[in-house]
């Protein structure tokens, strides 16, 4: 059975959310600072782990950052590993003093 999966930016809560059949399955928290999106935490519910939902969530979030002209600071280790494994997103990595303390994707 095919499940309906939706990813959306909940700007009010400052997080991207992924829903399966309308039920919240996970989220990626972020903060905005100037022209940067700082990812601080990603979580997928236990019952949804191992289904690729975390990667799908982060891909949409990074595409959203790109579409709005934001660079990315991956303080969340999951986001940092995703960028490391997907070089097509490495151009989004922020450089400079605001990126200090971030997990790097190198």
N, C-alpha and C positions, 0 to 999 in steps of 0.2 A: 504494500500500500504506500502510495506517494504522500508525503507530508508536505503541507504548505509551510515554507520557511521564508521569513521576512526579516530584513535588517533595516533599521532606521536610526537616524540621529535623534535622540531625545535631548534637544538643546537645553531645555529647562532643567533637566537633571544632569546635564553635562556628561552624557554617556551615549555610546552606541549600544543598541539593544538588538538581540536576535530572538525571534519568537518562532516557535514550532506549533503549528495549528492554533495560533493565537495565544499560546502560553509562553511566558518569559522563560527562555532557556539559558540566557547568559547576557553579559554586558561587558563593555570596555569603558572604564571611566577615563575622563580626560579633563585637563584644564587648558584654558586659552591664555596665552601671554603674548601680547603684541601680534607678531605674525607666526606664532608657533602653537602647535597642538601638542600638549605634553600628556602622554598616556601613562597613567599611574597604576592601573589595576585592571586585570581581565579575569572574568570568572565565567565558567560554564557549569551548569547544574550537573550533579553526579549522574543522573539518568540520561544525560545527553553527551557525556564524554565519549571519545573515540569515534565520533560520527563526522568529524571534520568541521563542526560548527564554529569552533574557535578560529580556525583559519579563514573560514568564510566571513565571520564577523570582522576580523582585522583587515581583510582585503577590502571590504566595503568602507571601513573607517579610513584606511589609508587613501583609497580613491577619493573619499570625501575631502580629506585634507588637500590632496592634489588639486581637486576641482575648485577649491576656494583659495588656492594660492598659499597655503600654510606649509611651513616646514614642520618636521616631527621630532620630538624628543621622547625616545622610548624608555621611560623609567621602569615600565613594566617589563620583566624578563621575557614574558611570552611574546610581546610585540617586538622586542629586540631580536629574539631568535627567529621570528617570522621574517623580519627584514633581512637578517643574515642569510636565510635560506632562499629568499626571493630577491635577487639583485635588481630586479626592475623597480624596486621601491627604495633603493639605497640613495637615490638622488634627493629623496625627501628629508634625509637626516639633517638636522640643524647643526650648525657649527657656531662656535663663539662662546662667550661667557654664560649665556643663558642655558647652554647645553651641559654645563658642568654638573657632575654628579649623576648624569644619566647613564643608564646601561648603554654600552655601545654595541653596535652590530658589526663589529670587525672580527 
